[in-house]
Amino acid sequence: MSDTSVPKTQKLDFSAINSSTAKSFNEQKNLIKRLFKGKSANCEVCQQPLQLIVPADNQTRGKYGVFCKKGCTDIELEMEVIG
């Protein structure tokens, strides 16, 4: 007689997901660094120039980050003006 009331646990392998997520994060981080240095970059999807939008002096609200005009690239950043 087998006991079917106790489910077998399976070990999940997240290594592929973790690797893909880390790669994507590093690519985005490098893109943001490049734009902060004043270099240009294009959207991978529409090939439009990417825009880095940062807060101006005394600006407390807004959407900051890296965007293309069509919206394919939308990397929103949390930024705070200190001073």
N, C-alpha and C positions, 0 to 999 in steps of 0.2 A: 504494500500500500504506500503510495507516495503522498507527501504533504504538499499540496498546491497552495496552501493559505499563506506561506511565507515567500514573498517575492525575492528573486535573486537580485542582488545589487550588481550593477555594472560600473566599472571604472571608466569614466569619461576622459577622453584625451583632448585637452584644449590647446595643445602645443601649436597646432596649425593656426588656430584663431588668434592666439597670443602673438605668434610670429607676424601674422598679417597686420594685426593692430599696431604692433610696435613699429613695423616698417612704415605704415601709413602716418603714424604720429611723427616719426623722424623726418619723413618727406615734407610734411606740413611745417614742422619746426624749421627746417632748412629753407623752405620757401619764404617763410615770414622773416627769417634772418636776412635773406638776400634782399627782400623788399625794404627792410629797415636800413640797409646799407645804401639804398638809393638805386639799386640795380633793377632792371625791368624783368618781367616774366609774363608769359601768356597762359591763359586758361588751357588746360589739357583738352577740354571738350570743344570749345568754340574758337580757340586761338585768339580771342580778344585779349588786350592788355589787362593785367590784373591791377587793381587799385588797392593801396593800403590806406585805410581811413583811421585816423587817430584823433583823439580829443584835442581841440584847440584850447587856448588859455580861457579859463572861466567857464568852459563848457562842461556841464555836469551830466547831460543826457545825450544819448545817441547810440547808434549801432556802429561799433568799431570792429575792424578786422580787415580781411582780404576778400575782395569781391570782384567779379567780372560784371559787365553791363547786362548780360543775359541772365545772370543768376546761377549759372552752372557751378561756379566756385563760390562758396559762401562759408568762410571760416570766421566765425564770430569770436572776438576776443574780449575779455573783461579787462578794462583799463581804468586807471584812476589817476587824475591830475593831482600831483602833490605840489604844494607851494603856495 
